[in-house]
Amino acid sequence: MNKSLFLALFLSMTMQVFASIDTIAVDVGISVFKTMPIGVVPFSEPSGTTLDWPDEKPHEVAERDLNLSGRFDVISVPKFDLVKLSRARAKFYVTGKIEKALNNKIKIDFYLYATQSKDLVLGESYTVSLIDSRKAVHDFIDKVIYNLWGVHGIASTKLAWVSKIDGVKQIMVADYDGFHRRQLTFDSTISMMPAWSPDNERIIFVSFRNNKPQLYIKDVATGTQKRLFKKFEQTFSPAVNPKTGEILFSAIIDGKTDLYVGDPETQKTRRISFLKSSQTSPSWSPNLSEIIFTSDRGGSPQIYVMNSDGSDMRRMTFMGRYNERASWAPTGDRIVYTSMDDGKMNIYTCAIDGSDIIQLTSNSGNNERPSWSPDGSLIAFSSDRTGSHQIYIMRRDGSNVTRITKGGENTAPTWSWYPIEKQVKHNKEGKQ
């Protein structure tokens, strides 16, 4: 293996220590961000009937979504309790009603009430199968968040990650909370580094099926796939432009690793880095005018930033001898990255000029591969803190750490974009 390929894979896979339906919350700090108390009351169900829920009841899913959002402190009550909710300062509560519908479906009515007045703030109705009830809850909670916070929720988003199955790394996709997992690749060789297309319908990933790292794109629904940018023998580290669909990636030519941008439809590419060192792990800024990436040009892996055309390159990280895998918060105000401390990998954030460095993980194994939620409030990452590599979610300040996978080896999470309808509304509101 040549030196450049070794460095590239080392930067992307060094000490891989990462992460279905279980959730274990481990608070590692007190959140510095404002949260809102909110009540959750179990939904009424049809009398005389026991529904065979596939995993959790709707109110349990709602509690999980509200907790994971990082925006609420959930007060669970077995029935409406004005005194308890008032003492907890919960100005609102969520509840609902479930009825049987035709064709083995159920009708779920969701309600957001004002606690004191019991005025209806928001109501939605969904007729779905039992298996799709979770999707209905996600959609309603996203609407609750928009109603109370004025921002889009992320309960309807997805995660992709790498799982070792029968000794081979494969790409998995799931709901953001780890439920409804399914295997996307079934190769006999390594698949890794998943990234979502802007419409969330395809996954770009790296495959070693030809004994070299090469980019492929695969349709999540149909399974159809094709290799990308065939003129390069070795391609990896994909980062997708959420507006144009172009892919920023690393390619090795004549033993040197540089950054390129390519169109997955036309297969046209252009080179954007011209350094003597190797460049890997690129990421777009939210306004797409800049790119951050990892380079060893100073003798050790560090984070650098440059304009999207390759101009005005400057170093971003100076603290620590090993910093890599950076990505820009969708809010545009922070960078998250992985740094090595005394032989352990930990996750940090900093301001976009490299100042205001905050360590988010410590004394809990190796923590790597951070990925922002579309609203910038949460970070998915990988950790071996329990002895096996699993996927976790935490708030952007490092609090409310929650494991979303269990069993096996699960690594390298990457968050999907907002659903298309939310992207359109988000852009119209001028929040990107």
Residue, then its C-alpha position, 0 to 999 in steps of 0.5 A: m500500500n502506498k504512503s498516500l493511500f495509507l495516510a488517507l485510510f489512516l485518517s478515515m479509519t484510525m482506531q475505528v471505535f464507533a456504533s437498534i432499538d434500545t436506548i441508554a441515556v448517559d448524562v455527561g454534563i449539564s446542558v448550557f442550552k435552554t430546554m422547555p418542560i413538556g408533558v406527555v400523557p399516554f394516548s387513549e386506545p380502543s376499549g376491549t382491544t390490545l394492539d400489537w405494537p411493533d416496538e413502542k406505543p405512540h406516547e413512548v415514541a413521542e417521549r423519546d423524540l422530545n428527549l432526543s431533540g435536545r429542546f425539551d425536558v419531558i414530564s411523563v404522567p400516567k394521566f393528565d395531572l395539572v398539579k404535577l405539570s404545573r409544578a414542573r412548569a410544563k406549559f404544554y403537554v402532548t397526548g392523543k387518541i387511537e382508534k381502529a380503521l379500515n384495512n387493518k390500519i389505525k387512526i391516531d389523533f395527536y394533540l398539543y394542549a396548553t396545560q393551564s387552559k387546556d386549549l388545543v394548540l396543535g392537532e393532527s390526524y394520521t391513518v397508518s398501519l401499526i408499523d408506520s405509527r412511529k413515522a406518524v409520531h416523528d412527523f407530529i413531534d417535528k410539527v410540535i417543535y416547529n410550533l413551539w420553537g420556530v425551527h424544523g425538528i429532526a425526528s423524521t430524518k435518517l442515519a446511515w452507518v457502517s456495521k460489521i456483519d459476518g466479519v464484513k463492513q456493510i452500510m446500514v440505514a435507519d431512522y434517526d433514533g436507530f429503529h427500522r434498521r436495514q442493511l443496504t450493502f451485501d458485498s463480500t468486501i468492505s463498504m464504508m464512508p456513507a453519505w446521503s444524496p440531497d433527496n435522501e434517496r441514495i447513498i454514496f459510499v466507498s467500496f473495496r470490491n475492486n481491491k481499491p477504495q472507489l466511490y459508488i452510489k446506491d438507490v436506497a429503495t431499489g438497490t440499483q447502484k453504479r460506480l462514480f468517477k471511473k477515470f480515478e482508480q482510487t476515490f474516497s471521503p465523499a461529501v455531498n453538496p446539499k444544493t447541487g448534488e455535486i460530490l466533494f471527494s479525495a482521489i489518489i493520482d501518482g501517489k498523491t491525494d488531492l480534493y476534487v468535485g464531481d457531478p454524479e450524473t455527468q461524471k465530470t470532475r474538477r480538481i480544487s486542491f494543489l498542495k504537496s501534502s495529502q488532503t482528505s475528509p472534506s466538508w462543505s460550509p453551510n453557504l457552500s463558499e468554503i471547504i474544511f478538510t484534513s491535511d498533513r502538510g504541517g507534519s501531522p493531521q490538522i484541520y484546514v479551510m479554503n474557499s470552494d475554488g481552492s483559494d485562500m487556504r489557512r490552518m484552523t486547528f493549532m491545539g493538539r498534534y492530531n485533529e481530523r474529520a471536521s464538519w461544519a455545523p448547519t448553523g454556520d457557527r461551529i466546527v466539530y472534529t476529532s482530536m487525539d488526547d493521550g492516545k484516545m480519540n475525543i470530540y471537540t467543537c470550535a468557532i469557525d476561526g479555530s478559537d473557543i475550543i470546547q471538549l465534548t467527550s472525555n474519560s469514556g473510551n474513544n469517540e470519533r466520526p461526529s456528524w451534525s443533525p440537520d438543525g445543528s442541535l445534535i451530534a451523532f458519533s461513534s464510541d467504544r465506551t461500553g467495550s464495543h463500537q456503537i452509535y451515540i447521539m448527544r446535544r451540541d454541548g456534549s450533554n444528554v448522551t444517548r446510545i442508539t445501537k446495541g450489539g455487533e460493531n457499528t461505526a461512522p454515522t452520517w446524518s441525512w438532510y431534512p426531507i425535501e419538503k422541509q428543505v424547500k420551506h427552510n430555504k424560503e424562510g432564509k434560514q440557510 
